[in-house]
Amino acid sequence: MIQERHLFISGSVQGVGFRAAVKKCALIYGIKGFAKNLPDGRVEICAQGRADQIEAFSHSIQEKPGLGSISSIESKSGSLEAVYSDFKIL
């Protein structure tokens, strides 16, 4: 069953290739959705996939944040209001 989780990433995550690193991880784990910069300096990630895919993806981005560094991650489960066909950087 497809699930959706929103991750709000704080730290040095804008202007350092973090979203591109997230997209690479999304492709590896079959995650659909998006990553976008927020005005407050965080990055929001919408991840859609099976629970095990999302869990592996979440761990992967923590271990390989590109040139960025993560200070905290807030995670919220979401409802599937839109179903994504790929992973985009917004």
N, C-alpha and C positions, 0 to 999 in steps of 0.2 A: 504494500500500500504506500502511495506517495504521501510524504509529509512535507511540511514547510517550517523552516526555522529562520528567524532573523537574528543576525549577530551584529552587535554594535561594538566595533573595535576602537579602543583608545590607545594612544601612544604616538610614536613617530610613524604615521601611516599615510600621510598625504605628501605627494611630490617625491616619493622614494621608490616607486615601482611596486608598491604593495598590492594594488588592485590587479596588476598584471601577474604577479606571483599567485594571487588568489585564483585567477582565471585558469592558470596552468594546473593548479590543484583540482579545480572543479572538473576540468577535462579528464584528469586521471581517474577521478572517483565517480564520474557520470552525473555530476551535480548540474542542475539547471537553475537559472535565476539571474542575479545581478550583483554587482558591487558598485557602490557610488560614494563619493565624498559627501560629507555633511558639512553645513556651514560652521558647526562647532569644533571642527578638526577631526572628528571621528570618521570612520568608514562604516557604512551599513552594507551588510551582505544578506541577500535573500537566497537561501539554499533550499532547493526542492529535490527530493529523492527518497529512497528508502531510509529507514532509521539508521541502519548500519552504514550506509553510504555517507549520510550527513555526519555521523559520529566520526568516521575515519577522516573525512574532509576537515572537520573542525580541529582535530588533533594535528593534521598535516599543516594547516595554515599557522598554527601556533609554533610548530617546529621550524618552518621555512617561510618566514615573512618577507622574503626578498631582502632589500636593503633597509627595510623598516624595523621597528621594534614595537612590541605590544606591551602595554602596561596593564590593560584590563579588557575583558570581554564580557559583555552583557548578552544573554541569550534569551529569546522569547519565541515560543511556539506560535505559529500563525495558522490561519485557515487559508485554504487554497482558493483565493478570490480570482486569481489568474494563474494559468498553467503556462510555464515557459518552455520553449522548445530548445533553448540553448542557454549558454551563460554569457552575459554581456557586461561590459564595463560601461557604466553610465557617467 
